[in-house]
Amino acid sequence: MSKQLVVAALQLPTLGMNATRLEFYLKQAHQRKADVMLLGEYVLNHFFKEFEKMSKAMLKEQTRKHTELLKQLAKKYDITFIAPIILTKKDGFHKTIAKVTPKSISYYEQQILLPYAHWNEKKFFANNTTDQLEPPMSFSIKGFKVMVMAGFELHFDYFWQKVTDKKVDLVLLPTASTFGSHNRWREIIKTKAFLHGCFILRANRLGEYQDDDVKWRFYGDTMLVNPEGEVEMMLEDKESMLVEVIDKVEVTEHRKAWEFEKELKGRI
């Protein structure tokens, strides 16, 4: 008997303090028996460049309110949330991804942050970016091995080696991609899904940010890609929700057909 999992991804702009839209979509997801719900980066909190105009107390309250809401909704609808969220600690802001289940909450702290002059999360956040890398958050649900990878971490082979080592069936990838990078992200995700024989569910945020004379447009493109590197569903650029059933047989058959791991066994 094949193992199936119902995965969902929400494509939204920043919610701010508004919670009504979140539950609106959750009701629909519950009707379709969703097991896991993925949110994009900077949906529960504002984009980090907007923090300068916000008080620390407001950001902290935003995080507290949404954390409590996710805990309530996870229990009410029997669903697991994977949701990027900003934690406020003594040494500053920490960029994390929360896993919220009906019974518990845990956090994965992003290990590699964007370091560029126009988008310098590494400088802004207090995350530890100097210690030796550790495996990303992973867990099992309904017979599927799942790994959570922060958007920028997609670019580094270390994390994909962990996908292979742990025989991961599904990678959950929350992002905040902009500047017309549609094609690059699509091709990377499709290639990684094929080479590592896994499903990849990517949730990218919507919205705009005005920086001096440059407008940052977060374009969506939330998608589910199968182990053959094919896009099974994509949401384009409007607020919406993706709900799809994935089957572990597709993972098993792909790995059996291509035998990438077998060819490397005992040689590295």
C-alpha positions in Angstrom: 0.0 0.0 0.0 1.4 3.4 -1.0 2.0 6.1 1.5 0.5 9.5 0.8 0.8 12.9 2.4 -1.4 16.0 1.8 0.8 19.1 1.6 -0.3 22.7 1.5 1.5 26.0 1.0 0.1 29.5 1.5 1.1 32.3 -0.8 0.6 35.6 1.1 2.0 39.0 1.7 2.9 40.0 5.3 0.0 39.4 7.6 1.0 42.0 10.1 -1.4 41.6 13.1 -4.2 40.3 10.9 -5.1 36.7 11.6 -8.5 36.3 9.8 -7.0 35.4 6.4 -4.9 32.7 7.9 -7.9 30.8 9.4 -9.9 31.4 6.2 -7.3 29.3 4.3 -6.9 26.8 7.1 -10.6 25.9 7.0 -10.2 25.1 3.3 -7.0 23.1 3.9 -8.7 21.1 6.6 -11.6 20.2 4.3 -9.0 18.8 1.9 -7.3 16.8 4.8 -4.0 18.7 4.7 -1.3 17.3 6.9 1.4 20.0 6.6 1.1 23.7 5.9 4.1 25.8 4.7 4.3 29.6 4.8 6.8 31.8 3.0 9.5 34.0 4.6 8.4 37.4 6.1 4.7 36.5 6.1 4.2 36.3 9.9 6.6 39.2 10.3 7.4 42.2 8.1 10.3 42.2 5.7 13.5 42.8 7.7 14.2 46.2 6.0 10.9 47.5 7.5 12.0 46.7 11.0 13.9 50.0 11.3 10.5 51.8 11.2 9.0 49.5 13.8 9.5 49.3 17.6 11.1 46.3 19.0 8.1 45.8 21.2 5.7 45.7 18.2 7.8 43.1 16.4 8.0 41.0 19.6 4.2 41.2 20.0 3.7 40.3 16.3 5.7 37.2 16.8 4.0 36.3 20.1 0.5 36.7 18.6 1.2 34.6 15.5 2.9 31.9 17.5 -0.1 31.6 19.8 -2.4 31.6 16.8 -0.4 28.8 15.0 -0.5 26.7 18.1 -4.3 27.1 18.4 -4.9 26.4 14.7 -2.5 23.4 14.7 -4.5 21.9 17.5 -7.9 22.9 16.1 -7.3 21.6 12.6 -4.8 18.8 13.4 -2.1 20.1 11.1 1.6 20.8 11.2 2.8 24.3 10.4 6.3 25.2 9.0 6.5 28.9 9.3 9.4 31.4 9.2 9.3 33.7 12.2 11.5 36.3 13.9 12.5 35.7 17.5 13.7 38.6 19.7 16.5 37.6 22.2 18.9 39.6 24.3 21.5 39.8 21.6 19.0 40.9 18.9 16.7 39.5 16.3 17.0 35.8 15.2 15.7 34.5 11.9 14.1 31.1 12.5 11.6 28.6 11.1 9.0 27.3 13.5 7.6 23.8 13.4 4.2 23.9 15.1 2.3 20.7 15.7 -0.9 20.1 17.8 1.4 19.1 20.7 4.6 21.0 20.4 6.7 23.8 18.9 10.3 23.8 17.9 12.6 26.1 15.9 15.3 25.9 13.3 17.7 28.8 13.3 18.9 29.7 9.8 22.6 29.1 9.5 23.6 30.9 6.3 22.1 34.4 5.7 22.3 36.7 2.7 25.5 38.8 3.1 25.0 41.3 0.2 25.2 45.1 0.5 21.6 45.5 -0.7 20.2 42.6 1.3 22.4 42.0 4.3 20.5 39.7 6.7 23.9 38.4 8.0 24.6 41.8 9.4 21.1 42.6 10.6 20.3 39.4 12.4 22.0 37.9 15.5 22.0 34.3 14.1 25.2 32.3 14.7 26.9 32.3 11.3 30.4 31.3 12.2 30.2 27.9 13.9 30.3 24.6 12.1 27.2 23.9 10.1 24.6 21.5 11.5 21.9 19.4 9.7 18.7 21.3 9.1 15.5 20.5 11.0 14.0 17.1 9.9 11.1 15.0 11.0 8.8 12.2 10.0 5.1 12.3 9.3 2.9 9.6 7.9 5.9 7.6 6.7 7.5 10.5 5.0 10.9 11.9 5.9 10.8 15.7 5.7 13.5 18.3 5.9 13.1 22.1 6.3 15.6 24.3 4.5 15.7 28.1 4.6 15.5 29.8 1.2 19.1 31.0 0.9 20.4 27.6 2.1 19.1 26.0 -1.1 22.3 27.3 -2.8 24.7 25.2 -0.6 25.6 21.6 -1.3 26.1 20.8 2.4 22.3 20.9 3.0 21.6 18.8 0.0 24.1 16.2 1.1 21.9 15.9 4.3 18.9 15.3 2.1 20.7 12.3 0.5 22.2 11.1 3.8 18.8 11.0 5.6 16.9 9.7 2.5 14.5 12.7 2.7 11.3 12.4 0.7 10.1 16.0 1.0 12.0 19.3 1.3 10.0 22.3 2.6 11.5 25.5 1.3 10.1 28.9 2.5 11.4 31.8 0.5 11.2 35.6 -0.1 12.5 35.8 -3.7 12.3 39.0 -5.7 14.0 41.0 -8.5 12.6 38.8 -11.4 14.5 35.7 -10.3 11.6 33.4 -11.4 13.5 31.3 -13.9 16.6 30.8 -11.8 14.6 29.6 -8.8 12.4 27.3 -10.9 15.4 25.6 -12.6 17.4 25.2 -9.4 14.4 23.6 -7.6 13.6 21.3 -10.5 17.2 20.2 -10.8 17.6 19.6 -7.0 14.4 17.6 -6.9 15.6 15.4 -9.7 19.2 14.9 -8.5 18.1 14.1 -4.9 15.0 12.1 -5.8 12.6 14.1 -3.6 9.6 16.3 -3.7 10.2 20.0 -3.0 7.4 22.3 -1.8 8.4 26.0 -2.1 6.3 28.8 -0.6 7.3 32.3 -1.8 5.8 35.4 -0.3 4.0 38.2 -2.1 4.1 42.0 -1.6 6.3 45.0 -2.3 9.0 47.0 -0.6 10.2 50.4 -1.7 13.9 51.0 -1.1 15.0 54.5 -2.3 14.4 54.4 -6.0 14.1 50.6 -6.3 10.8 48.7 -5.8 11.2 45.1 -4.5 8.5 42.9 -5.8 8.0 39.5 -4.2 6.4 37.5 -7.0 5.0 34.3 -5.6 5.7 31.2 -7.8 4.9 28.9 -4.9 5.2 25.4 -6.4 5.4 21.7 -5.8 8.0 19.8 -7.8 8.1 16.0 -8.0 11.2 13.7 -8.0 11.3 13.7 -11.8 12.0 17.5 -11.7 8.5 18.3 -13.0 6.3 21.1 -11.6 3.1 19.6 -10.4 1.4 22.8 -9.4 2.4 26.5 -9.4 0.5 29.5 -8.0 1.9 32.3 -10.1 1.6 35.8 -8.6 -1.7 36.1 -6.8 -2.7 35.4 -3.2 -3.8 31.8 -3.0 -3.2 28.3 -1.6 -1.7 25.1 -3.0 -3.0 21.8 -1.7 -1.7 18.6 -3.3 -1.3 14.9 -2.5 2.1 13.4 -2.8 2.9 9.7 -3.0 6.0 8.0 -1.7 5.9 5.5 -4.5 7.2 8.3 -6.8 10.2 8.8 -4.6 11.0 5.1 -4.5 10.6 4.5 -8.2 12.8 7.5 -9.1 15.6 6.3 -6.8 15.3 2.7 -8.1 15.4 3.8 -11.7 18.4 6.2 -11.5 20.4 4.6 -8.7 22.5 7.7 -8.1 23.4 6.7 -4.5 24.3 3.1 -5.5 27.0 4.4 -7.9 28.6 6.4 -5.1 28.4 3.7 -2.4 31.9 2.9 -1.0 33.6 5.4 -3.3 33.4 8.6 -1.2 
